[in-house]
Amino acid sequence: MEQEITLGVKVLNGFLSLMIIVLVGILLAVVVCLILWMFGFF
């Protein structure tokens, strides 16, 4: 069983990891904005 990882798979994995980080950042930003809105900062 060969475990060869091609360049395309590496690029795809990097891209997916980046997208996950971006999505988590957006979710955290939304939660923080909701909390600030609840306490009347906006």
C-alpha positions in Angstrom: 0.0 0.0 0.0 1.6 3.2 -1.2 1.1 6.4 0.8 1.9 8.9 -1.9 0.4 12.3 -1.4 0.3 14.3 -4.6 0.7 18.0 -4.8 -2.9 18.5 -5.7 -4.0 16.6 -2.5 -1.7 18.8 -0.4 -3.1 22.0 -2.0 -6.6 20.7 -1.4 -5.9 19.8 2.2 -4.3 23.2 2.8 -7.3 25.0 1.2 -9.8 23.0 3.2 -7.9 23.7 6.4 -7.9 27.4 5.6 -11.6 27.4 4.9 -12.3 25.7 8.2 -10.2 28.3 10.0 -12.1 31.1 8.2 -15.5 29.6 9.0 -14.6 29.2 12.7 -13.4 32.8 12.8 -16.7 34.0 11.2 -18.7 32.0 13.7 -16.7 33.4 16.6 -17.1 36.9 15.3 -20.9 36.5 15.1 -21.1 35.1 18.6 -19.0 38.0 20.0 -21.1 40.5 18.1 -24.3 39.0 19.5 -22.9 39.1 23.1 -21.9 42.8 22.6 -25.3 43.6 21.2 -27.0 41.9 24.2 -25.0 44.1 26.5 -25.8 47.2 24.5 -22.5 48.1 22.9 -24.2 48.4 19.5 
